[in-house]
């Protein structure tokens, strides 16, 4: 999306009033299981599989994952009211299918619904957006504490968040896990699709290193995906540190790991036998329509991409994961394609990530 089209779109989803004047949704009670979008004992999209070669283990696993979904709310209020008849909730289900499913043969999957900040929050320059993110975070930390006290039973756990979910994961790990007894039980954290500026990493995670190798544990794993040579169109974005919110340039070097090699070099690494890339599938749902307001309830699934051949490399200057190959060439044909693969951060590397989760769990246990 070029700058002009982005600005036009933002005008369509910009809230009409300030955060302080908005009518905020009621705080969720996480003892009510209806406020969880994924639990091991409740069937859902988190148990989708792309083909018959993948195994499934819904519960009784040795490790839990606490999954924080990304933004699926594009409406003109600052925070979602978690209405299950809304398109935002349907998008959450889609994200369970194409992201949380990566854990469904290794972990017990727990995912709260929360009063997510609207998409415009990341573009607001007047403090309203960070206030909406603050409100969303109160739900994330409350649900995490409920998870630890009522579900986890002292098992090792993984934190997983993408995009808005990743920025909440940064804060959660910093405030609630780092330097506590919980850190000893954290296998690792996949905080994907939101920048961690290299120069600010130690400000947020002084006691938890970034991942360097495929079997590292008690570490942070992060990446953001683009096509080879593409730079992010947005120039600045909000970033949280213990000192508060700041606005950071997108062009600076970010902390990242190559999700094929799980190393931090700039070599081009090719997909291997485990590297299944997936797609969303539905006969009558438009996955690109973010302005739809109602829950459509269309039948959905995930499947393997027709082409599987791609390579990935970390750009030595930006830290972005650049990709190339026949699959990427095919994706370039999509309408409105910009070269930013943010929405595909997990889907492109679904199989590789699935294998890596097993490797890190085995190393931890």
N, C-alpha and C positions, 0 to 999 in steps of 0.2 A: 504494500500500500504506500503510494507516494505521499509526500507531505500534504498536498492539497486535499487528496482523498481522505487522509487521516483526519485532518481538521474538520472536514465536512461530516465525517462519521462521528467525531467527538461531540459536535453540536447536537447530534441526534440523541446522544445518551447522557449529556451533561445534566446533572440534577438542577432543578429550578430554584432551590433554596439552599441556604448554608447548612452545614452539618448540625450546628447548634439549634437551628430552627426546625430541623427535620423531626418527624415522628418516629423515633427509633423502635425497632421490633422488640418484642418481649424477650428477655434473656432465657435461653433454653435450660431445661433441667435434664442433665445427662443420666439421672436415674431412670428417666423415661426412655426406653429403648427405641422409641420412635424418632428420637433425636440422633440416632446413629444410622449412618447410611450403609455401613458394612460391619457385620459381626460374623464370627465363624459359624454360628448355628443358624444363621438366616441366609437362605439362598439369594443370590443377587448377581449383578454383572461382574463383580470381582472374581467370580468363578468361571468366566468365559475362557475358552481355549481356542486357539486359531486352527488347530488340526488335531488329528488323533494321535500324533506322536508325542503330545504333551500329556504329562500325568497331572493328577489333581489330588491335593491333600487339604481338605477344608479345615480340619481342626486336629487337636491333640498333637500339634507340632511342638518342638522344643523351644521355638522362638516366636515371639509376637512381632508384628509390625504395626506401628501407629502411623496411619496415612492421612495427610492433610491435602485435600484436593485443591486444584487451581481455580482461578476465576471463571465462573460461568454465568455471572450476573451482570447484565448490561442495561439495567433499568435506571430511571431518573430519580431514584432515592439512593442515599449513601450506602445503605446496607440491606442485604436480603432478609426477608422475613421467614425464610425457610419453608415457604409454601410448597407442598408436594404436588400441587396442581399447576406449578409454574414451569416454564421452559428452563429456568435456572436449575431446578432440581433434576430435570431430565438430562441436562448437560453434566451434572454431577454424576449421574448414573453412567453416562458415556465415559467419563474419566475413570470411573471404577473399572470399566471394561477394558480400556486401552492403557491404563497405567497400573492400578492396584493389582490387576490380574497377574502381573509379573511375579508376585509373591505367592501365588495360589498353589504351589507345590512345595513350599518351604516354610511358610509362616502362617500363624493364626492372624487374620486380617481384621483390624479394628479401625474404623474411620468415622469421625463425627461429622454431622452436618453442622455448619456454623454460620453466623450472620456475616457472610463474606462481604468485603468491600466491593462496591461496583467498579467496573472496568475503568471508568473515568477517574477514579481515585489516584491512579498512577500518573495522571496528566495534570491534575489540579495543582496550581502553584500558590494557593492561598491558605494552606493548612487544613482545608476540609478533607482532603484525601487521606492525609496521615491520621487524622482523627477517626476516619472510617476504618482504617487499618488497625488502629488501636482498639476499637470496639470489637472487630473481628478477632483480634488476638486474645481478648478476655475470654472468648468462648473456647478458643483452642487450648489455652492453658487450663481452663476449668475442665474441659473434657479429658485432657491428658492426665490431670490429677485423679479424675474419676477412674480412668483406665488403669492407672497404677494401683489405686486402692482397691478396686473391685474386680478387675478382669485379669491383670497380669500375673498375679500369684508368684512374684519374685523371679519370673523367667527372664532370660536375656531378651532384648528387644532391639528393633531397628526403627529409626525415624525416617519417614519418606515424605517429601513435599515437593510440589512442582509449581513454579511461577509464584502466585500469591501464597500458595502453600509452602513454598521454599522460604519466603521471607518470614513467615510465621515460624517455620522450623528453626531458622537462625536464632530468633529471639527466644524460642522455647528452650533450645539447647543451651544457650548462653545463661538464661535466668534460672532454669529448673533442673538442669542435668549436670552441666559443667561444674566440677569441683565438689560434687555430692556423691553419695553412695550409688546413686543411679548411674553415674558415669561408668562405674565398674561393670554394669550390666548392659550398657549400650554397645551392641555389636559394631554398628556404624550408623552413619546418617547419609542418605541420598537426598541432598538439597539441590534440586536440579532446576535450571531454567530461570534463575535469578542471579544477578551478578554478586560476586563477593570480590570487591577490589583487593588486589594483592597487597597494596600498601595499608589496608585497613583490617586485614584478616586477624592479626594478633590482638587488635582492639576488641574483637568480638569473641574470638576463640583462643585465648592465651594458653589454655590447658588441653586443647584438642587439635592435633595436627591435621593438615590436609592429607588426603590419601596420596601415596607415591607408588604403590605396587598393588597387584591384583588381590593379594591376601591380607592387606592391612586391615586392622580392626581398631575400634575406638577412634575413628577418624571421620572426616567430612569428605564426601565425594560430590563433586559439582561439575556441571558442564552446560553450555548453551550452544545450540547447533545452527549453522548457516551453510549455504552453498559456498564452495571454494571462491574466494575473492570478495565475498559480500561483506559489507560493513553494516552495522545496525543503523537504521534510519533515524531513530530517536537519539537525540544527543545527550539527554540527561534523564536520570530516574532517581526516585527516592531510595534511600538505604538507611537501615536502622543500625545503630550502635548503642552500647550502654549509656553513652552521653546524650543520646537523643537522635532525632531524624536529621539527615542531611540530604542534599541533592548532589548526586555524583554524575560525572560525565561517563557516558557509555563507552567512549573510545579508550579508556584506560585499561591496563592489563588486569585480567581477572583470574582468579584461582580456578583451575579446571583439570579434569582427567579425561583422557581419551577412552570412551566407552567401548572400544574394541580391544585395546591392549591393556587398559587400566594402568597406564603409565603416563608420564607428563612430558614426554619428548615430542618433537615436532615431525617425527617420521610418519609417513602415510601407512596406516595399518588397514588391512583388508578384512572384510567379514569372513568369519570361519564357519565351521559346521554348526556351531551353536547360535549363530547370529541371525535369528529369524526376525525380519522386519514385518510389522503387521499393519493392517488397515481396519478402519471401521466399516461395517457392512450393514445396510438396511435397504429394503426395496423401495421405501417411500419416505425417508427422512433426509432432509437437507442439512448435513453437518456444518455447512458454512453459514447458515442463516442464524446470525446472532441477535437479530431483532425480533424473532419469534417470541411471543410472550406466554403462550399456553403450553401445557404438557400435552404432547401428541400421543404418547404411548406406542409409538411405532416399534415393530419388532426389530431388534438390533443384535449384532454379534460382532466378533472380530475374526479376521482371516489373515492368511499370509499374503504379502504383496506378490504380484505375478513375477516381478523381477526382484532378485535378492542381492544383486551384485553392487556393492558400494564400498568406498574406502573413506577413512576419517583421519584427520590430522589436527593437532593443536597449532593454531597460528601463534608463532613465537612472540609477536608484538601485542596481540589483543587477548590471547587466551581462548578465543572462540574455537569451537570444534568445527572445522571446515569439512565438507563432504563432497564427493564426486563419484561418478560411475553411472552405469545404465539406469539404476533405479532413480537416481537424482535427476538424470536427464529426462526421464519420464515424468517426474513430478513438476518439472519446469513447464509442462504443458497445461497445468491446472490454471483455471481462470483466476486472475488477480494475483498470480504467484509473484513474490518479491525476492525470493532467495533467502528469506529468514525462515528457518525451520523450527521456530519456537514451539509450535503446536505438535511437532513430531519428535521432540526431545527424547521421549521414552519409546515411542512406536518404532522408530528406526532401529533402535538398539534393544528391543524387547527381549530377544533370545539371548543376546550377549549379557544383558543385565541379569536375566534369570539364572544363567550359569554363575555369574559373579556373586550373586546373593548366596548361593550354595557354598561357593569357595570361601567367602568371608565367614559364614556361619561355621563351617568345618574348622577353619583356623581359630575361631573364637572358642569353640567347644573343645 
